[in-house]
Amino acid sequence: MHPRVLIVGTVPYNTKSTSRAFDAYFHYWEKENIAQIFSNTKKPCKGHCKTLFQITDHRVLQRWMGKKVDTGVIYHYDDLDTEWKDNDLELGNAKAEAVYKFGGKHTPLTHLLRGILWRKRFWCTEKLNNWLDDFKPECVFLAFSDDYFIPQIAMYVAKRYNVPIVSCIGDDYYFNVEKTLNPIYHLYKSTYKKLIDKVLTWPGSAIYISDKIRDKYNSEFGLDGETVYLTSTVQRKPFSVINKDCPVITYFGNIGMGRNNSLNDIGYALGKINPEYMLEVYSNEKDEQVYSVFKDNQNVKYMGSVPYTQVQKRMEESDITVIVEGFEEKDINLSRYSLSTKAADALASGASILTYGSLESGIIEYMYRIFIDMGSNGKLEFSIGKFHCKLAAQLMGSLRRDSIVRGKGLNHVVGKISLLFRTCISSFACHCCSNGKIKHCSLWGGIVT
């Protein structure tokens, strides 16, 4: 049996969202030993948790307005659907959806307003405390967020039960500081960093999505956390030479942060090779301003959102799958330490991988190092420049080869990763004293990757 872990994060496990990364950590965990507090507005689907507690902006706002509503809703595994059928917010009215669209912009102002909205007396209710008492968490797993309320809830639970916090850090919300004179930005950033200082000085440690972000946070905060890579359930395709006449070229994932412009570059480059070549782009992006950049590109087809089962199927059918990042400084600052599920899926697929973006971006550097380690000079898979002719030449080089360099992705094997993670959590939980006080200790001591 494993320790009882409470996940605190915005989105519960779901194959249609980035929260499917939880499967890397909790794949073999007993459901009765995992619970989650989350803020996403949709009803959760069956995942790793036996029980979940939902608190949404919408219900907290209603309490702000004096309405007598329950801010918390409890869900149990047996009552949930197998998966989300769509990405509808399930808010019920246009006004609420408009407010969520505004909040979804993730600006300093929206973060501050959310911080004001989420007063403790609205979310810290008797119903929540009774639910927590029934579960009796032994560890808090904090899925990092750039909002205040997620770390605040994690701190509340950790203090209430005197248990450690394991912070899951996949994006750099702390060190990424913009050069701006905007006082609202600096107010948000300074108050957010003070909150995170409290979280990371609380007994516990951290797990990271990549070595690059691990080294940064461990050094700054004196932590001894370790990298736990994400996994993939994509089935590896049999080896085959790229179909030069009609190659299936795909991209799956977020198209914000300049990725849409990089995908456009690839589309124009494909057109220079063969006007019939097409890049298929699959994404949950709903902002027309983001995906409208493709409308004049004859070699990019925006496919929108599809279920993860279809993502897996199409990736298995791909000759080339694409990983991109933006080139602008603001985009690089946001992606400098990131390593998304795209890397694990691409490496697992067995397709040839084209990686295009700045080497300063975390996933670009990671993929580059993998190909260098495999003996490739990296020149065929990587084009760091932004010139369509140069990129076209790189693509042509890949298409003309009889054999394809493919990463084995050994860092992303689910059995290895799940074993590493649960051993670490169990090891830490065992360091708690019998009187309930937490000892200062190392979460990762003795673990070999």
Summary of the structure (lengths in Angstrom):
residues: 449
radius of gyration: 22.4
end to end distance: 22.3
largest distance: 70.7
contacts: 1446
relative contact order: 0.12
helix: 43%
strand: 14%
